[in-house]
Structure formats: structure tokens, C-alpha cells
């Protein structure tokens, strides 16, 4: 029996999201994001998504999974769905999805937005994180 390619893609995305969520922060998103991260705190990644860009988001999930497996220390990753946490979208001035915000060391937050390859996103993470 031949599987519908759209169903296969959806199943793959669900598995990737589930794996990333299992590796990510399990704190209450509202509590953990009430205050923006302080520059001296540990590294943190926020990924803002919406339901209209699942194909583009796949590259972000792939890069984040690869990056988390490479890290010696656990890096906090929070995934924020646009429809679930709209105030955070406004707080962080998100106007394009997906958007990844990286808080690391004592640098200002750095943004990656829109359509990127997994390799581009992974290179960005390597450039801004000390492995």
C-alpha cells in the first residue's frame, strides 16, 4: 500500500516536534518567559512558530535537534506557538514565522527568521554558541 506523501511529511514533523519537546524545557511557558532572559543567564533558545509554515519549520526543528545532540551542556529551548502565546509574539516583536531567538552569554538577543536551510540555522547556532 502506498502512503500519501503529505501524511508522511505530517508524521515526520510530528515526530520531530515530539522529540524536540522531549529534549526541551518542561517548565510552564508563561512562568519561564514572564521576564525576558537576563544576558548573564545560561543560553536559551526561543522558537516562535505558527500553523502556516510547517514545511519551513522542519528545517528549524532538524537544526535544533542536531545542535542539542552536539551540546555538552543542556541548552534550554522553548517552542512558542503563535496562537497559544500571542502576548509573547508582541513582547519579542515577532513579525515573521518561524523566528528563532538566541540568548547567549552576555550578547544581545540574535534573531533568525523565515525560510532557511537546516545547515544555515545550525551554522548560526554554532557561530553564537560556544560548544
HELIX and SHEET records of a PDB file:
HELIX    1   1 UNK A    5  UNK A   23  1                                  19    
HELIX    2   2 UNK A   29  UNK A   33  1                                   5    
HELIX    3   3 UNK A   54  UNK A   70  1                                  17    
HELIX    4   4 UNK A   86  UNK A   91  1                                   6    
HELIX    5   5 UNK A  118  UNK A  128  1                                  11    
SHEET    1   A 4 UNK A  76  UNK A  81  0                                        
SHEET    2   A 4 UNK A  44  UNK A  49  1                                        
SHEET    3   A 4 UNK A  99  UNK A 103 -1                                        
SHEET    4   A 4 UNK A 110  UNK A 113 -1                                        
END                                                                             
